[in-house]
Amino acid sequence: MKALVLIGGFGTRLRPVTYTLPKQLIPLAGKPMLYHVLDLLPSDVEEVVLATGYKSEMIDAFVRSHPLRWPTRTVPEAEPLLTGGGMKNAGSGMSDPFILLNSDVIARVDLTAVAAVQGRSGALGVMTLAEVEDTRPYGVAALGPDDRILRFVEKPEPSESPSRWINAGLSVWRRSILDRIPPGRPVSFEQEVLPGVLDEGVYGFKLSGYWDDAGTPERILRSQRLLFEDGRATRTGLPPGSLGRGPVAADEGVRARGASFGPYVTLAAGVSVGPGAHVENSIVMEGATVEDGAFVAGSVLGPRARVHAGHRLTGQVIGEAGEA
């Protein structure tokens, strides 16, 4: 079994952080978003293929310097190819079947069970589905007996949505699905390919655990909270000499004596939080500084960002070396 991970898009909703960093490398609960996604893979996966686009060199360099437990290779695309085009571009040598993952999905799911459903049914594919209230940003499945997907509607208006079960971005496919994708051009898998293969047998796998799409500042912080609550954080504990309550994921080199923290905070390497400062429900990335007496809540601070002494920062995204 191999896994193909789609790492596309420009992370526009997380700018200005994503001007200099792909969103998949933003740390959540102590480690990059991408690595939390890969934690979902079964232990018997033999290779991970990263279909990369925006800042692919940075992702490749990071994975090389922070090796995964599987053999991993990156396949960059010269131009944005969308989901289907990315699958086609990086799909050479895929196993039959293979696992397909979106790189910004934070979830609790047993992918071994998803693969077992595909194996027992002989289906072309099995897609995980998450139930949501607002289906407008997503692709929505109309389900028949045994959760077979009868119709798939991309980003419908509420009055036109066939259900509340959306594509959760984690699936298992027969290798032959790649033959249905036109080569050499951008292709939306959800709009151009999926509707035409439903009659070959595509089933839904309804998720019972948590699920989130970490694509906006609000959702990336909500995803971080889910990871903390699920015990999937790394290096948890308040920094030496600090006060407050966790959970906090702090790198060993964090300096925060005299600072205080509320729950759900990531503090990356080289972060400094001054005496009297308070940080809660936030991500503070490598080398960032929160000066004395500052207050930070519901925010994302990019590498080497700075919050000045006494400043209050709520619900903001500060880019690399930015100041507030």
N, C-alpha and C positions, 0 to 999 in steps of 0.2 A: 504494500500500500504506500502510495506517495501522496503528498499534500501540495496543493497549489494555492498560494496566498496572493490575493489581488491587492497591490499597494499602489493605488492610483489616486487621482485627484490632487488638488493644490492646497487643500486645507483652508480655503478662503474664509470660512466662518471662524477660524481660530487665528486670523491675522491680528496683530503684526508678528506674533511668535512664529508663525509658519512662513514668514518671508525668508527666514534663515534656517529653519528646522522643519523637516517633515513631521506631520502630526503623529505618525506612528512611533516616533522616538520621544515624544513627550512622556515624562515619567508619571505614572499613576500608582499610588500606594507603594512607591519605592522602586519600581522598575518600568521600562518603557511599555507603552500600550501594546506594541507588537508582540512583546514577550508574554504578556498576559493572554493574548489571543492564541499564541502557539502552545500555551499550557493546556489548552483544550484537546490537543492531539493525542490519540491513543499511543501507548508505548511501542506498539509494533510498526509504527510508521518508519519507513526505511530512508526516505529522502524528503526534504522540504524545498520547494521551488518558489522563490519570491519573484512575482511579476511586478517589476518596479517601473515607476515613471518619474514623477517629480523628485528631484534630488536623489536619484538612484545611487549615485556615487557615495553619498553620505550614509545611506542605509547599508550598502555593501561594506563600507569601511567599518561601520559599527558592528555588524554581525561578525566580521572577521576578528575584531578585537574583543568581542564578547560572545564566544562560540556557543551555539546551541547544542542540545544533546543528540541532534540528528545531523547527518551530512546535509549541508545547505548550499544552494547556489542561487544567484540572482540573475534574472534575465531582464535587462532594461529594454524599454521601448523608445524609439527615436522620436516619436510624436505621440500625443495622447491617443490611445486606441479604445477607450471605454472598457466596459467589463468583458464583453465578448471578444473584442480584439486583443485584450490583454491575455485572456485564456488561450487564444489561438497562438499568439506570439510566444508564449512560454510553455505551451503544452506538449512539446515534443518529448517523447519517451515517458509519458504519463502511464501509471499503472491502470489496470482495468479490474475494479473501479478505482476512482481516486477521490480524495477529499478536496473540496473547494471552500476556502475561507475568505471572507472580507476582513481587512486588517484593522478595522475600527469598531469591532463588535465585542462588547464585554458581556459575558454570559456564563451561566452554569448549565452545561449540557453534556450528555454522555454520547460522544461521537461514535463510540463502539456500537451503541444501540442503534444509532442512525444507520451505520453501515450494515448492521444485521438485518434491518428492515429491507434495505436495498437487496441484500443477498437472498433473503427468503422470497421476496416478491419477484425478483428478476426485473425490477423496474429500471427504466432508463435513468431515473434519478429520484432521490429523496431529498426534499428541502425542509429544513427546520422552519417553523412558523412561530411567531410571537404574537400574542394578542395585545392590541393597543386600542386606546380610545380614539385617537386622531390618526386616521390612516392616510391623510393627504400627502405626507412626505415619502410614502413608501409604495412598493408593489404589493398588491392585495390578491389573495387566492380565494376563488370560489371552490368549495369542497363538495365532493360527492361521497358515496359509500366508501368506507375504509380510508377516509381522508384523501382520496384521489383528487388531484387538482384538475378541475374541469375547465377553469378559465383563470386568467391572470391579468389583472388590470394595473397598469403603472400609474401611481399618483392620482387616484380618482378623487373627485369631489365627494363629500360625505353622502350626498343623496344617490351617488352612483356606485358606492363601494359595495362589493358583493359579500363582504364579511368584515370582521375585525382582525383577521389572521394575516399577518404580513410576512414577507420574505425576511427571515432573520439573518441571512448572510452566511449560513453554515450549511453545507450540503454534501451529498455523495453522488457521483455521476459515473455512468459507464463511459469508458474512453471514447466511444463512438460519438458522444455529444460534440466533441471537438471537430469532427468532420462536417458538422452542420453549420459551422461558423465560417463565413467568407474570409479569405486571407487578405492581408495587405491593406486593410483600411479600418477606420474606427467602426465598431459594431457594439450596439447595446444588446447584451445577452437577454435582458428582461423584455425588451420591446421587439427585437428583430428575430430572436431565435426561440425563446421559450414558448410563445404562443403556437409555433408551428410543430412542436414536438410533444405536446400534451397528450395527443392521441396514442403515443407510444408508451405511455405509462409513467407519469410523474406523480409522486405521492408527497403528502405533507407529513411532517413529524412535529406535533404540537409540543412546544416547550412548556415545562411546568416550573422550571427555575427562573431566576431573574434574567433579564436581557436589557441591554441598552446600546444605543448607537452613539458613540463618543465623538460626535461631529461638531458640537457647538460648545462654547464655554460652560453653559449650564449643564449640558449632558456629560461633558468630560468630568466635571466635579461630581455629578451624580454617580457616574460610573466608578469614580474613585471611592466614593462612600460604599457602594455595593461590594467592591473588592475588599475594603477594610472589614466590612461586616461579615464577609464570607471567610475571613481568615487568610486571604491570599496576599497580604502585604508582606514586604520584606523589611528587615532591620527596624522592627517596631520598638518604640520606647522614647520617652522624652530625652532630648539632648542633655548632657551633663550640666547641672547648675540651673536648669530652667524649671518653670512651674506650670501648673495647669493640668489638663487631662488629655489623654489620647483618644483614639489611636493616632500616633504620629510615626511616619516612616522617615527616619533621619539617617543620612550617611554619617559614617564615623567621624568625618572631619568637620562636621557642622559646629559652629561657635554660636552659642545662644545663652550664655550665662546671664541670668537676671531677666530673661524674656519669659513670656508665657504663651501657652498654646491652648486652643480649643480642639475639638476633635477633627479628624480627617484632614491631615496635613502631610504633604511630602516635602522634605528638605533635602535637596541634592548636594553633591560634593561641593565643598568650598563655600557654602551658604553661611552668611553671618547675620544674626538677628540681635540687635542691641538691647541693652537693659531697658526694661519698661515697655518694650514693644510687645505687641500681641498679634498672633497669626492664627486664623481658624479657617477650615473648609477651603483650603487653597493649595496650589502647587507652586513651589519656589525652586526654580531650576538652578543649574550649576553656576556657582560664583555670584549669585544674586545677593544683595544686601538690603536688609530692612533696618533702618537706623533707629536710634534711641527713641522710645516713646511713640513710634508709629503704630498704626492699626491697619491690619490687612485681613479682609474677609471676602470669601467667594471670588477669589481672583487667581489669575495665572501670571506668574512673573517669569519672563524668559531669562536665558543665560545672561549673567552680569547686569541684570536690571537693578535699579536702585529706587527704594522708597525713602524719601527724605525724613529727617527727624520730625516727629510730631504729626506727620501727614496721615490722614485717614483715606484708605483705599478700599472701596467696596464694589464688587461686581465688575472688575476691570481686567483687561488683558494687556500686559506691558511687554513689548518686544525686546529682543536682544539688546542689551546695553541701554534700554530706555529708562527714563526717569519719571518719577511722580512725587 
